Amino acid sequence: MKRIALLGALLALASASTFANEPFTPIGDLARGTTATIQGTVERILDEDEFRIADASGSIKVYIGPHMVPVDTGEQVTVRGLVDDDLRKEFYARELVRANGERFAFDRRY
């Protein structure tokens, strides 16, 4: 049982370091159907599972459903996920990191 816990901790650490080393894509440069890591300020909470994030290049709606939004307006966050290929761009989050380092992973149900 201890080996499984140790393995889980090592995998989480490897994931964290990989995430920190990924380049950020400016929101204005996001292309439909691609995966990306974005960073910006939470502009508004749109719904219980959606918020809008902005950087100097633009803004985009971030969907984290069926989970509750774990951030507040004005907060700096980093989000990894994918850009949908619909008419209006929307970002489907897989992982979110708050400025204090707290991490949230979201199930892929969309």
C-alpha positions in Angstrom: 0.0 0.0 0.0 2.9 2.4 0.8 4.4 1.7 -2.6 1.1 2.8 -4.3 1.0 6.0 -2.3 4.7 6.7 -3.1 4.1 6.1 -6.8 1.1 8.4 -6.8 3.1 11.2 -5.1 5.9 10.8 -7.7 3.5 10.9 -10.6 1.9 14.1 -9.2 5.3 15.7 -8.8 6.3 14.8 -12.3 3.0 16.2 -13.6 3.5 19.4 -11.7 6.9 20.0 -13.0 5.8 19.3 -16.6 2.9 21.7 -16.3 5.2 24.5 -14.9 7.6 24.1 -17.8 4.9 24.3 -20.6 4.8 27.5 -22.6 1.7 29.6 -22.3 -0.4 30.4 -25.4 -1.7 34.0 -25.5 -5.5 33.8 -25.4 -5.8 35.8 -28.7 -3.6 33.2 -30.4 -5.7 30.1 -29.4 -6.6 27.9 -32.4 -9.8 25.8 -32.6 -9.3 22.1 -31.9 -5.9 22.5 -30.1 -4.6 21.8 -26.6 -3.0 24.7 -24.8 -1.9 26.2 -21.5 -3.2 29.7 -20.8 -2.6 32.1 -18.0 -4.6 35.2 -17.0 -7.0 36.9 -14.7 -10.5 35.7 -13.9 -12.7 38.4 -15.3 -16.1 37.0 -14.4 -17.8 33.9 -13.0 -20.4 33.1 -15.7 -22.1 30.1 -14.1 -21.4 27.5 -11.5 -19.1 25.7 -13.9 -17.9 28.5 -16.2 -15.8 31.6 -15.9 -14.1 34.1 -18.3 -10.3 34.5 -18.2 -8.3 37.3 -19.9 -4.8 38.2 -20.7 -3.3 41.2 -22.7 -4.3 39.5 -26.0 -8.0 38.7 -25.3 -10.4 36.7 -23.2 -12.2 33.3 -23.4 -14.9 31.4 -21.6 -13.5 28.4 -19.6 -15.8 25.4 -18.9 -14.9 23.1 -16.0 -18.2 21.2 -15.7 -19.6 19.4 -14.1 -17.4 20.9 -11.3 -18.0 24.1 -9.4 -15.7 27.1 -10.2 -12.9 27.0 -7.6 -11.6 30.6 -8.2 -12.7 34.2 -7.6 -13.0 37.2 -9.9 -9.6 39.0 -10.1 -7.6 35.9 -9.3 -4.5 35.0 -11.5 -4.8 31.4 -12.8 -3.1 29.0 -15.2 -5.3 26.6 -17.1 -4.5 23.6 -19.3 -7.1 22.2 -21.6 -8.4 22.3 -25.2 -10.1 24.8 -27.4 -13.4 23.5 -28.9 -14.0 23.7 -32.6 -17.4 25.4 -32.4 -18.3 28.7 -34.0 -17.6 30.5 -30.7 -14.3 29.6 -29.0 -14.6 28.0 -25.6 -11.8 26.5 -23.5 -12.4 23.1 -21.9 -10.2 22.9 -18.8 -8.4 19.7 -17.7 -6.4 21.3 -15.0 -6.3 24.7 -13.2 -3.6 26.1 -10.9 -4.2 29.1 -8.6 -1.5 31.6 -8.0 -0.8 30.0 -4.5 0.0 26.7 -6.3 -3.3 24.9 -5.4 -4.2 22.5 -8.2 -7.5 21.2 -9.5 -8.0 18.4 -12.0 -11.2 18.1 -14.0 -12.7 14.9 -15.3 -12.9 14.8 -19.1 -16.7 14.4 -19.5 -17.1 16.6 -22.6 
